[in-house]
Amino acid sequence: MNATRTPAQVLDRLITATNAHDIDGLVDCFAQDYTLTDPVHPARSFTGSAQVRRNWTTMFDAVPDIRLNVQERAVTDKGFWLEAAQEGTGRDDRRLEMRTVFIAVVAGGQITSARMYAAPVEQGGPGIDAVFAAIAGKLRSASDAVDGTGGNQESRP
């Protein structure tokens, strides 16, 4: 750990270590008591850089060519915001395509906490009208409205 690293330097190291599959360099970006909050999936929230190591050791092993491609980033004196695509091919030949927004707090040269929003890219699926109808309770689920036209099918009781 380098306590003098700025949030921009931590972000750069995080990206470089991830793309180099440097597990020690990646874990060094996180404080030992780091806390991740996943607001959309609260059960996936955790505390500790040891869990970061377990997560990314699994990922590097399962998707040997995984790459973090930065879409957007913003840095402040207290942390950073990162929007990225995670892409690669698994050992089982399945393609991994994820999009992630990671909002991090940096102190003492390491990430101390973050909020993460991550999801697989969905090719196809219900359109925006169907999704909002499902959210509003007009359908049992968004998949009920899938009709191949972008989700513009009439609502059913």
Buried (B, 14 or more C-beta within 10 A) or exposed (E): EEEEBEBBBBBBBBBBBBBEBBBEBBBBBBBEEBBBBBEEEEEEEBEBBEEBBEBBBEBBEBBEEBBBEEEEBEBEEEBBBBBBBBBBEBEEEEEBEBBBBBBBBBEEBBBBBBBBBBEEEEEEEBBEBBBBBBEEEBBEEBEBBBEEEEBEBEBEE
